[in-house]
Amino acid sequence: MGVEGWCLGLTLFLMALSPVLVQSLSVHLPQQTQYFLPGRSLFLKAQVQSEPTNPVYMVTWERETEMAWGEKQWIRLAVLVIGNREQRSNPRVHIHNEGQTLEVSRFESGDTGKYQVDVTASDGTIKSAHCTVREYEAIMNVSISLYEDAPCLSSPSPSPSLSVSSVPISVSLLCSVQRGTDPRFQWLQDGAPLPVGRYILCQDGRRLSAFLSPPGASPQLCGLFTCTVENELGTWAANYTVKDSACPTPSQERSRPVIGMVLGVLAVVVLVLVYRYCRQHRPDREEQGQQQRLSAGDAD
């Protein structure tokens, strides 16, 4: 093989290896699914990297739209040829930062769907990235269910007729929502925050578990439990009352502070009596000690 053959082979090898050695162009959308509130502006920010020797020439943003006959089609929203003015198909659409940021003002339900950005380099190379845009939804249909199993299982088995005192391992309350974006859960017991160290929260706070140990012990899940769920659009709540023969009655709950107060008063009275008894008998012991010392001196 001559010199020309070696040069041709080396050239072909370097051309095949160049995409691996150097990523001349790349584009990425950080979040595959993004949520936006109606009436606000939608911003999609692409991360574009290119080589100085092969800069970005053109950026195109598109959205997939379902046509009246059911077929899906990509609609061009905006095109920017670097150094020129943007071309838009909708007055609510703008692109910034050399085409890397797409803005759709006054976002509405019809703007949801799949978005794609195409970046074209000077040598004609095209790279694409896409994401799905959905509407930020309010929380709907908050409910609480009672379960029996080990805590924090991903697929608990419901037991609607559960007798709490018969469960030896644990009982759980599961707070569910039918739909809603970014739900945040919080629990209350009888209108107050949960006692520290008594319960286990799992599954992003939507599940509340309590152990019953040893078997047959009085259940810790007693009373009125409230699950509040909130997101950017508001707060919703659901209640669940756990009733069982082993749960203390309201009169028992009210009597606990009274019993504790009575026991505290009795303890104080006992301490006072013991203290007075000791003070009354202390002079007698001192007098007996002096008499013993005087008797010992007379004997000497």
Secondary structure, DSSP 8 states (H G I E B T S, - for coil): --HHHHHHHHHHHHHHHHHHH---EEEE-S-SEEEE-TTS-EEEE-EEEEBTTB-EEEEEEEEEEE-TTS-EEEEEEEEEETTS--EESSTTEEEETTTTEEEESS--GGG-EEEEEEEEETTS-EEEEEEEEEE----EEEEEEEEESSTT-SS--B-TT--GGG-SSEEEEEEEEEE-SS-EEEEEETTEE--TTT-EEETTTTEEEEE--STT---S--EEEEEEEEETTEEEEEEEEE--TTS--HHHHHHHHHHHHHHHHHHHHHHHHHHHHHHHHHHHHHHHHHHHHHHHHHH-
